[in-house]
Each structure stands twice: as structure tokens, then as C-alpha cells.
Amino acid sequence: MTELSWLTLLPPFIAIGLALLTRQVYLALFAGIWLGFFLLNHDGFFPSLAQALDGVLAVLANPGDAKVVTFTLVIGAFIITLERSGAVSGFVRFLERSRWVTNGKRAQWMAWLVGIVIFIESNITVLVAGTVSRPLFDRFRVAREKLAYIIDSTSAPICMLIPLNAWGAFNLGLLDGLGVDDPLKVLLATIPLNLYAIAAVALTAYTIARDYNPGPMAQAQARTNGGELDGIDISESTGEKSHIKPRAINMFLPVAVLILAMPVCLWITGDGKIFEGSGSTSVLWASLTALTTISVMVLLQRSMSLDELSHTWMEGAGRMLPLAIILVLALALGAISKTLGTGQYVAGLVGDAIPIGLLPVVIFLVSAVIAFSVGSSWGTFSIMLPIAIPVASALGADPTLFVAAVLSGGIFGDHSSPISDTTIVSSLASGTEHIEHVRTQIPYALRAGVVSAFGFIALGYLML
């Protein structure tokens, strides 16, 4: 709502600020939601509080959001079943026998490579990479914050650079709906211009190669070298039972099923057109298929009884319940921010008096602020592409650079935001405290963001 002007920025900024200051993410998110309803309806404290509660519950009324929350619980069951089946220790022993991962640097390269290979869905990427890599990071005393940074930086950026996934389907749908000629060609042409995604992946590789640990990351590594791993004993990080035989196949087969099921499900839900499939439905089906695969394997191997297996599922889902609650709150905050017009207000600040050559970097920065504020790159794409594409059309310019600026800015803001679902999942997958992940990652994100901003300035003057 434009009449609220700058007040529309308060709910997401209050939530982010309180989360950073107090480390109480649940209360911070709910405070932002409550303030949003207070500004929206101008009611008193208690009516706004009741509306905020209804707003949180309304998230589950959306089938897509409900599927994402359910996926969170299912993937929790999948992860712990993998751990209890001997998959993680079997995979670690396989790596030891292969003599490839023999130190902390190689463990980091493995996490980086897993993030690149698994480009199907950002949350699946971080969950798989985190599950596989965490025992190795613990063994070689590499900070779990470093693991969180690596898997977070090779999730959304890689999904944008290799858009054969729900990310590609979503953006193709937006471009097609906005009347872009040959949207697939435009989306593919944005890949070499998606500067933040490229910079984030490249900086992660440089960080591993040079052991680059700025500021908070150096402190996290010092704590790890001193033996502190978020209060968790290094030798007990996998949670596997001593009587379970380590089996690498228990890692390879279910993870392969998880990866391959995603495009198959996109193809099925899109009636034979992978880019028209439902991302939320496909993610849920893929995770259920992978959970079924590992469950059948442990029953056939007689590693667990059916009763033990069902209790393991519930324990895994319970471990992910905090994430599910944060996701629901983050989605509710994004919904009230959208209703208030937070994104439109920020976009409107751009104005009409900006030189044409600076438009790409301005679009990049505005997209980043929106994504940081609402914690959603997809929401940012929905807000900014309908603004950027008409601007390109009015200028008679190819929309590719403008689309790339929106995509890069959305990933930059989402990568930096403490209320982003990918940031949250990365924290949990790596077993590190969420705000510590945010603190240690932001210096890297800002460096990649600055490089990208200068790149868009150069491209703006060269291409427009």
C-alpha cells in the first residue's frame, strides 16, 4: 500500500534486526508479522495480534506452501534414516579407501562439488551436501559455519546457472506471462550475465583454495580448532548405531533417486513439459520417493525393524520441526510484506531520472534489498521482472541484461537474508547455529555483491 510509504519497510526490517540482535528468530519473525498487520489495519494491539496468528495459520491453507512445509518434515525423516542406516559412515569409509578426502581442504572441495552436481533444487542441494559433508568437516576440524557457507553458496546460484529445475520453470513462466518473445532463449542468455551467481560460486572456490576466512569466519574456525563444535562431540556427529554395518550404497542409491526423481516429477506434473511442472509438488514427491527407497533398503538389510523405522521417521521429522515453524513464519511475513506493498515501494524509489547505463545496477541493488527484506528470491522475481521487462521494452533494449540483473539481485539479497528458507536450511543441514551462519556468510556475500555491482555498471554502459 503506497499510502504507508516508508512504513512498509518496517515489518521485514524489524524482523531482521531483532533476529540479528536477539538471536530469537521465532519471536523476531512473529514481531514483524504482528507489526505488518498493525500497519495494514490500524487496529489495536490485541486485534492485530489475533490477525497475525490467523496470518500464520493461513500459510498452511496455500497448497504450495503446505507442500514445502511437509517436504521439510519428510526430508528430516530421510536424513536421519540415512544416518541410522550406516550410509554416512559407509560413504566416509568409501572416501577414505579412495584416498581422495584426506584432509579438511578436500572435504571442502567435496562439499563444493556436490553443490554443483546436485542442481535440481536449492534445498535438496544443501541437505544432501550437508548430510554427506558434515562428518568429514567434523573429523578434520573445519568449522561447520564454513560448511554452511559452501553449501549455501552452491545452492541457489547453481540452480540459476543450470536452470533445468523448478527455478527455471518458475522464471520461464514469469517471462512467458510478461510477453517476452522466446523466453527460453532469454533465460539461457542470462546465464553468462548472472554476475552474482557466478561471483558467489567463484568466491567459494577461492575461499577453499586459499583458506580465506574474513572476520567472523576466522573466529568460527578458531573455535573449531579449539574443539568446540556447537556443543556437539565430534565423534558423535553422525548419530549412527554401532551395530549397524556401514554401507556406501545406502548413501549412493537413495541420493541418486532423490536427484533423478525431481526432473521426472517435474515432467509428470507438467504433462510432459518439464519447465511447466509444479516445483513444490515435485520436491515433495522426490523426497517421499527417496525416503521410501532408503526405508525399503534398511528393511531388506534387516538393519531396523518396521517399528524402529517408524520411530526414526518421527524423530527425523521432529528435528526439522523448528525449521518448519521458521518457514511458516517467514512465508507469513513475506505474505504481509507483499500485501503492504513493500516490494513495490522499494521499486518505486528508483525514480525516472537515472541514466540508462546505470539502470542494470540499480535494478540489481533494488532486487537485492527486496529479497533481503522478504527473504525470498522467487518473490523478488515476481515483483521486479514485471518492472524490469517493461523498462527494457520502453527503451527498445534486449531484456536479457535487465532479467539477469533481477535474477542476480534476488539471489544476492536472498543469500544475505537471515529469513531466507535456503539460509535457514543451510544452517540446519550443516548443524550450525543459524545466526552464526548469517554472520559468517555476509562478508562473503557483500564481496560478491560489490563485484557484481561494478560488473553491472560496466555491462550497462557497454550493452545499452
Backbone hydrogen bonds, N-H to C=O, Kabsch-Sander energy under -0.5 kcal/mol:
donor,donor_aa,acceptor,acceptor_aa,energy
4,L,1,M,-1.3
5,S,2,T,-1.6
7,L,4,L,-2.3
8,T,5,S,-1.9
9,L,6,W,-1.7
10,L,7,L,-1.4
13,F,9,L,-1.9
14,I,10,L,-3.4
15,A,11,P,-2.2
16,I,12,P,-2.6
17,G,13,F,-2.8
18,L,14,I,-2.8
19,A,15,A,-2.1
20,L,16,I,-2.2
21,L,17,G,-2.3
22,T,18,L,-3.1
23,R,18,L,-0.6
23,R,19,A,-1.5
24,Q,18,L,-0.5
25,V,23,R,-1.0
28,A,24,Q,-2.4
29,L,25,V,-2.7
30,F,26,Y,-2.4
31,A,27,L,-2.5
32,G,28,A,-1.9
33,I,29,L,-2.1
34,W,30,F,-2.9
35,L,31,A,-2.5
36,G,32,G,-2.1
37,F,33,I,-2.1
38,F,34,W,-2.2
39,L,35,L,-2.5
40,L,36,G,-2.1
41,N,37,F,-2.4
42,H,38,F,-1.8
48,S,44,G,-2.0
49,L,45,F,-2.1
50,A,46,F,-2.4
51,Q,47,P,-2.2
52,A,48,S,-2.3
53,L,49,L,-2.0
54,D,50,A,-2.2
55,G,51,Q,-2.4
56,V,52,A,-2.1
57,L,53,L,-2.2
58,A,54,D,-2.0
59,V,55,G,-0.6
59,V,56,V,-1.0
60,L,57,L,-0.9
61,A,58,A,-1.1
62,N,58,A,-0.5
62,N,59,V,-1.4
66,A,62,N,-2.7
67,K,63,P,-2.1
68,V,64,G,-1.7
69,V,65,D,-2.3
70,T,66,A,-2.4
71,F,67,K,-2.8
72,T,68,V,-1.7
73,L,69,V,-1.5
74,V,70,T,-2.6
75,I,71,F,-3.0
76,G,72,T,-1.3
77,A,73,L,-1.8
78,F,74,V,-2.3
79,I,75,I,-2.5
80,I,76,G,-2.0
81,T,77,A,-1.9
82,L,78,F,-2.2
83,E,79,I,-2.3
84,R,80,I,-2.7
85,S,81,T,-1.2
86,G,83,E,-1.0
87,A,82,L,-1.7
88,V,82,L,-0.5
90,G,86,G,-1.8
91,F,87,A,-2.4
92,V,88,V,-2.6
93,R,89,S,-2.4
94,F,90,G,-2.0
95,L,91,F,-2.3
96,E,92,V,-2.2
97,R,93,R,-2.7
98,S,94,F,-2.0
99,R,95,L,-0.7
99,R,96,E,-0.7
100,W,95,L,-1.5
101,V,95,L,-0.5
102,T,100,W,-1.2
107,A,103,N,-1.8
108,Q,104,G,-1.9
109,W,105,K,-2.2
110,M,106,R,-2.1
111,A,107,A,-2.0
112,W,108,Q,-2.2
113,L,109,W,-2.6
114,V,110,M,-2.6
115,G,111,A,-2.0
116,I,112,W,-1.3
117,V,113,L,-2.7
118,I,114,V,-2.4
119,F,117,V,-1.3
125,T,121,E,-2.5
126,V,122,S,-2.0
127,L,123,N,-2.1
128,V,124,I,-2.7
129,A,125,T,-2.6
130,G,126,V,-2.3
131,T,127,L,-2.3
132,V,128,V,-2.4
133,S,129,A,-2.2
134,R,130,G,-2.1
137,F,133,S,-2.5
138,D,134,R,-2.4
139,R,135,P,-2.2
140,F,136,L,-2.2
141,R,138,D,-1.0
142,V,137,F,-2.8
146,K,143,A,-0.8
147,L,143,A,-1.4
148,A,144,R,-2.7
149,Y,145,E,-2.1
150,I,146,K,-2.5
151,I,147,L,-2.7
152,D,148,A,-2.0
153,S,149,Y,-2.2
154,T,150,I,-0.7
155,S,152,D,-1.0
156,A,152,D,-0.6
159,C,155,S,-2.4
160,M,156,A,-1.7
161,L,157,P,-1.8
162,I,158,I,-2.4
164,L,162,I,-1.0
165,N,163,P,-1.5
166,A,120,I,-0.8
169,A,165,N,-2.2
170,F,166,A,-2.7
171,N,167,W,-2.3
172,L,168,G,-2.5
173,G,169,A,-2.1
174,L,170,F,-1.9
175,L,171,N,-2.7
176,D,172,L,-2.7
177,G,173,G,-2.3
178,L,174,L,-1.4
179,G,176,D,-1.5
180,V,175,L,-2.3
186,V,182,D,-1.8
187,L,183,P,-2.8
188,L,184,L,-2.4
189,A,185,K,-1.9
190,T,186,V,-1.1
190,T,187,L,-0.5
191,I,188,L,-1.0
193,L,190,T,-0.9
194,N,190,T,-0.8
194,N,191,I,-1.1
195,L,193,L,-2.2
198,I,194,N,-2.0
199,A,195,L,-2.9
200,A,196,Y,-3.0
201,V,197,A,-2.0
202,A,198,I,-2.5
203,L,199,A,-2.8
204,T,200,A,-1.8
205,A,201,V,-1.8
206,Y,202,A,-2.4
207,T,203,L,-2.7
208,I,204,T,-2.0
209,A,205,A,-2.6
210,R,206,Y,-2.7
211,D,207,T,-0.8
212,Y,207,T,-1.7
213,N,211,D,-0.7
217,M,214,P,-2.0
218,A,215,G,-0.8
219,Q,215,G,-1.4
220,A,216,P,-2.2
221,Q,217,M,-2.4
222,A,218,A,-2.0
223,R,219,Q,-2.1
224,T,220,A,-2.0
225,N,221,Q,-2.5
226,G,222,A,-1.3
227,G,224,T,-1.8
228,E,223,R,-2.4
229,L,227,G,-0.6
232,I,229,L,-2.3
236,E,233,D,-1.5
237,S,234,I,-1.4
244,I,241,K,-1.4
247,R,86,G,-1.6
250,N,247,R,-0.8
251,M,248,A,-1.7
252,F,248,A,-2.4
253,L,249,I,-2.2
255,V,251,M,-1.7
256,A,252,F,-2.3
257,V,253,L,-2.5
258,L,254,P,-2.5
259,I,255,V,-2.4
260,L,256,A,-2.8
261,A,257,V,-2.5
262,M,258,L,-0.8
264,V,260,L,-1.3
265,C,261,A,-2.8
266,L,262,M,-2.3
267,W,263,P,-2.3
268,I,264,V,-2.3
269,T,265,C,-3.0
270,G,266,L,-1.3
271,D,268,I,-1.7
272,G,267,W,-3.2
273,K,270,G,-0.9
274,I,272,G,-0.6
276,E,273,K,-1.9
277,G,274,I,-1.1
279,G,277,G,-0.7
282,S,278,S,-2.3
283,V,279,G,-2.4
284,L,280,S,-1.7
285,W,281,T,-2.6
286,A,282,S,-2.7
287,S,283,V,-2.2
288,L,284,L,-2.3
289,T,285,W,-2.5
290,A,286,A,-2.2
291,L,287,S,-2.4
292,T,288,L,-2.4
293,T,289,T,-2.1
294,I,290,A,-2.3
295,S,291,L,-2.0
296,V,292,T,-2.5
297,M,293,T,-2.0
298,V,294,I,-2.3
299,L,295,S,-1.8
300,L,296,V,-2.5
301,Q,297,M,-2.3
302,R,299,L,-0.6
303,S,298,V,-2.1
304,M,298,V,-1.0
309,L,305,S,-2.6
310,S,306,L,-2.4
311,H,307,D,-2.0
312,T,308,E,-2.0
313,W,309,L,-2.3
314,M,310,S,-2.0
315,E,311,H,-2.2
316,G,312,T,-2.6
317,A,313,W,-2.8
318,G,314,M,-2.3
319,R,315,E,-2.0
320,M,316,G,-1.2
321,L,318,G,-1.0
324,A,320,M,-2.5
325,I,321,L,-2.5
326,I,322,P,-2.3
327,L,323,L,-2.8
328,V,324,A,-2.3
329,L,325,I,-2.5
330,A,326,I,-2.9
331,L,327,L,-2.7
332,A,328,V,-2.3
333,L,329,L,-2.5
334,G,330,A,-2.4
335,A,331,L,-2.1
336,I,332,A,-2.3
337,S,333,L,-2.3
338,K,334,G,-2.0
339,T,335,A,-2.1
340,L,336,I,-2.3
341,G,337,S,-1.0
342,T,337,S,-2.6
345,Y,341,G,-2.5
346,V,342,T,-2.3
347,A,343,G,-2.6
348,G,344,Q,-2.1
349,L,345,Y,-0.9
349,L,346,V,-0.8
350,V,347,A,-1.5
351,G,348,G,-0.8
358,L,355,P,-1.4
359,L,355,P,-0.6
359,L,356,I,-1.2
362,V,358,L,-2.2
363,I,359,L,-2.9
364,F,360,P,-2.4
365,L,361,V,-2.5
366,V,362,V,-2.8
367,S,363,I,-2.4
368,A,364,F,-1.9
369,V,365,L,-2.3
370,I,366,V,-2.3
371,A,367,S,-2.6
372,F,368,A,-2.6
373,S,369,V,-2.1
374,V,370,I,-2.5
375,G,371,A,-2.1
376,S,371,A,-0.5
380,T,376,S,-1.3
381,F,377,S,-2.5
382,S,378,W,-2.1
383,I,379,G,-1.5
384,M,380,T,-3.2
385,L,381,F,-2.1
387,I,384,M,-1.0
388,A,384,M,-3.3
389,I,385,L,-2.4
391,V,387,I,-1.3
392,A,388,A,-2.3
393,S,389,I,-2.5
394,A,390,P,-2.6
395,L,391,V,-1.7
396,G,392,A,-0.6
396,G,393,S,-0.9
397,A,392,A,-2.6
401,L,398,D,-0.6
403,V,399,P,-2.8
404,A,400,T,-2.6
405,A,401,L,-2.1
406,V,402,F,-1.9
407,L,403,V,-2.6
408,S,404,A,-2.8
409,G,405,A,-2.4
410,G,406,V,-2.6
411,I,407,L,-2.0
412,F,408,S,-2.5
413,G,409,G,-2.6
414,D,410,G,-2.1
415,H,411,I,-2.7
416,S,412,F,-1.3
417,S,413,G,-1.2
420,S,417,S,-1.1
421,D,375,G,-0.7
424,I,420,S,-2.2
425,V,421,D,-2.9
426,S,422,T,-2.3
427,S,423,T,-1.7
428,L,424,I,-2.0
429,A,425,V,-3.1
430,S,426,S,-1.7
431,G,427,S,-0.7
431,G,428,L,-0.6
432,T,427,S,-2.4
437,H,433,E,-2.0
438,V,434,H,-2.1
439,R,435,I,-2.7
440,T,436,E,-2.4
441,Q,437,H,-1.8
442,I,438,V,-2.1
444,Y,441,Q,-0.7
445,A,441,Q,-2.4
446,L,442,I,-2.9
447,R,443,P,-1.5
448,A,444,Y,-2.4
449,G,445,A,-2.5
450,V,446,L,-2.6
451,V,447,R,-2.1
452,S,448,A,-2.1
453,A,449,G,-2.4
454,F,450,V,-2.2
455,G,451,V,-1.9
456,F,452,S,-2.4
457,I,453,A,-1.8
458,A,454,F,-2.2
459,L,455,G,-2.6
460,G,456,F,-2.4
461,Y,457,I,-1.7
462,L,458,A,-1.7
463,M,459,L,-2.9
464,L,460,G,-1.4
